[in-house]
Amino acid sequence: MLLIAFSAALTGCGRDTGQPAVPKPPAVPKLIHSPPITQLAAQQLRSLSMECEKYVPDKSTRGPYDAAYCEDAIAAWADSPLQLVPIGASPR
């Protein structure tokens, strides 16, 4: 009987007994802000700016991207020269 009482007392004597559980703060997602805009090719800039435009700007984020990074990508794509593709020369 003494052994049962002693076992019951030990189960309630854990290290954190009686202390409320402190919830972990939510993990802050790492926002995408690389590679540098200046290193992107025209097609990569176009793709990035189109991807960024899918998300509504929200404080410092734009979906999984850093908002400033997206704004820079959109501005760089808007400033990039048009890509002209020759269709073919007409015979004279």
C-alpha positions in Angstrom: 0.0 0.0 0.0 2.9 2.3 0.8 4.4 1.6 -2.6 1.2 2.6 -4.4 1.0 5.9 -2.4 4.6 6.6 -3.1 4.2 5.9 -6.9 1.1 8.2 -7.0 3.1 11.0 -5.4 6.0 10.7 -7.8 3.8 10.9 -10.9 2.7 14.4 -9.9 6.2 15.6 -9.0 7.5 16.3 -12.5 9.9 19.2 -13.3 7.2 21.4 -14.9 4.2 20.3 -12.8 1.9 23.2 -11.9 3.4 25.6 -14.5 1.3 26.6 -17.4 2.6 25.6 -20.8 4.0 28.5 -22.6 3.1 28.3 -26.3 5.9 28.7 -28.8 5.6 31.9 -30.9 4.7 31.1 -34.5 7.8 30.6 -36.7 8.4 33.7 -38.8 8.6 32.5 -42.4 11.8 33.5 -44.3 10.7 35.7 -47.1 12.2 35.2 -50.5 14.4 38.1 -51.6 17.1 36.6 -53.7 18.7 36.4 -56.3 19.5 40.1 -56.8 17.2 41.7 -59.4 20.2 42.9 -61.4 21.3 39.3 -62.0 18.0 38.2 -63.4 17.5 37.6 -67.2 14.5 39.3 -68.9 12.5 36.0 -68.8 13.3 35.5 -65.1 12.2 39.1 -64.3 9.0 38.6 -66.2 8.2 35.4 -64.3 9.1 36.9 -60.9 7.0 40.0 -61.5 4.0 37.9 -62.7 4.4 35.7 -59.6 4.5 38.7 -57.3 1.5 40.3 -58.9 -0.6 37.2 -57.8 -0.4 38.4 -54.2 -1.8 41.5 -52.7 0.9 43.6 -50.9 0.6 43.1 -47.2 2.9 45.2 -45.0 6.3 43.7 -45.6 5.2 40.6 -47.5 3.8 39.7 -50.9 3.0 36.0 -50.6 6.2 34.2 -49.9 8.2 37.1 -51.2 9.6 40.2 -49.5 7.4 43.1 -50.6 10.3 45.5 -51.4 11.9 42.7 -53.5 8.7 42.3 -55.5 8.3 46.0 -56.0 11.8 46.2 -57.4 11.2 43.2 -59.7 8.0 44.7 -61.0 9.7 48.0 -61.6 12.7 46.4 -63.3 10.4 44.4 -65.6 8.4 47.5 -66.5 11.7 49.3 -67.3 13.2 46.5 -69.4 13.4 46.9 -73.1 10.8 45.1 -75.2 12.0 41.8 -76.6 11.4 42.0 -80.4 11.5 38.8 -82.4 11.9 39.2 -86.2 9.3 37.2 -88.1 11.2 37.0 -91.3 12.3 39.2 -94.2 9.8 39.6 -97.1 11.2 38.8 -100.5 11.8 41.8 -102.9 
